[in-house]
Amino acid sequence: MKLSELEFYVEDFLAFCQSKNLSQKTIASYEQSLKLFVAYLKNEHEIVGVREVRTGHIRQYITFVQDRGKYTVVNRESSKT
């Protein structure tokens, strides 16, 4: 499966974190948070490219997470299985 541009950059960032010897707990936390954000952008705004993301999207995501809770944001693709 081909990664979207945003997914590619998340994976690249996580590899960077590993190269800096961050703890696995920290990396797992970053991974979960970033993947939830990417899923939100894709599902709610059909955004897959870094340059498509605007300040307003980030503000809307913060409100979304505050209203629903971080762990209720589910990637629709994974919830189909």
N, C-alpha and C positions, 0 to 999 in steps of 0.2 A: 504494500500500500504506500502510495506516495504521500509524503508529508506536505502540509500546507506551509507557506512561508513562515507563519507564526509558529507552527509546531517545530519547524526546523530551528528557529532561533531559540525556542525553549530548550530543545535538546542540546544545542550548542552551548547555551548558558549552563546547563546542568553538567556538561562535560568540563567546562571551565571550573565550576565549583569543585568537581572531583579533583582536577589538577591542582587546585589550591588546598587540597586535603581538608576540606570542610567536613564536619561530622556527617555520617549517614542520616542522622535524624534531621539535621538542618537541610540537607539536600532533599530528603523526602518531603519535608515541609514546603520547600520552594517548589518542588515538582508538583505537588498536589495543588498548591495555590495558583501556580501559573497555568496548569492544565485546566483548572476550573474557569479561569479567566478567558482562556482561548476558546473553550467550549461555549461560554456565554457569548463571546463576540461572534462566533460562527452561528450559533442557534438563534440569537436575538437580533443580530444586525447583518448576518451573512458576510462577515468580514473574515478574510483569510490572509490578507497582506498587511505587513507592518505599517506601510504608509497610509492605509485606510483608517487607522485608529486615530481618533481625535480625543481631545480633552473631555469633551462631553460624554463620550463612550465610557471613559474611566470613571467619571462622576456618576453616571447611571449605574455602572457596575457596583460601585461602593454602596449606593442606595439599595440596589437589588440584594446585595449580600447582607446588609443591615436588616432589611425587611424579611428576608427568607432564611437567613443563616447560611453560612459558607457551605456546609455539608449537604444542603438540599439542592444545590446546583448540580444537575446531572447532565452529562453529555447524552443527548438523545440517541446517538448511535449505540452507545454501550447499554442503554436501558432497553433496547429492542430485543436483546438476547435473553 
